[in-house]
């Protein structure tokens, strides 16, 4: 017997750790991992809310899980393109420091 | 204190510790492995929430495919120990302060409007049945058919994009050297 709110609080904490990672790390790979962590926290909230609704209504309810399914697919696409970009930047600059990726700055 | 709550607390401790480990380890490979641990813990949470299919796809897609891709790129670039000097020294404390504020605020808001009667019970055996999976598939291919197809196009676009980015542009280079 766990309250739904515990899951939501855990999700909020994981999301904050991910956001903190985006802010304090200079390595784009770790920043990517932090984004994955944030997506995961959102997924956890989706499934927890879906389960809570399921219990409240007493019937099977899959919308939350299906949204998580879509989020996982989008995350996979994002990682594929993002890592290709990082490899390409590394090939041109020989460095992946996030502070040096300002070539597009006007 | 039920056994379910103990499992939840221990697992959430592991999840938060592995997330922090991901954030603060110097070596990027350790970060990736901590993140794998975190994904597996979240998969166990999905099992506790009665979503076995999502738990398994979490392990195969996230902990399997995505993190292997990460490790592959880290080792390919040799980016294990890449430490850069901090250009903005005031940024780190500010980020910690903001993250702490966000956590306290969200936890307070959730507790302030918490309805503690909405409890989540452990799923029964019917959750793991084939019938349940069939119902989920019916929802996916009936109500969510259009988003499903759009997702497949998105994956195709991402695949083409990654290939275009990774491939060497021999024709373009020859053209620039000629002109």
Interface residues (C-beta under 8 A of the other chain):
Chain A: X1 X2 X3 X4 X5 X6 X7 X8 X9 X10 X12 X13 X14 X16 X17 X18 X19 X20 X21 X23 X24 X25 X26 X27 X29 X30 X32 X33 X34 X36 X37 X40 X43 X44 X47 X48 X50 X51 X52 X54 X55 X56 X60 X62 X63 X65 X66 X68 X69 X70 X72 X73 X74 X75 X76 X77 X78 X79 X80 X81 X83 X84 X85 X86 X87 X88 X90 X96 X97 X99
Chain B: X2 X4 X5 X8 X12 X15 X16 X19 X20 X22 X23 X28 X31 X32 X35 X38 X39 X42 X45 X46 X49 X50 X51 X53 X54 X57 X58 X61 X62 X65 X66 X69 X70 X73 X74 X76 X77 X79 X82 X84 X86 X87 X91 X92 X95 X96 X98 X99 X102 X103 X106 X107 X110 X111 X114 X115 X116 X118 X119 X120 X121 X132 X135 X136 X139 X140 X143 X144 X147 X148 X151 X154 X155 X157 X158 X159 X161 X162 X165 X166
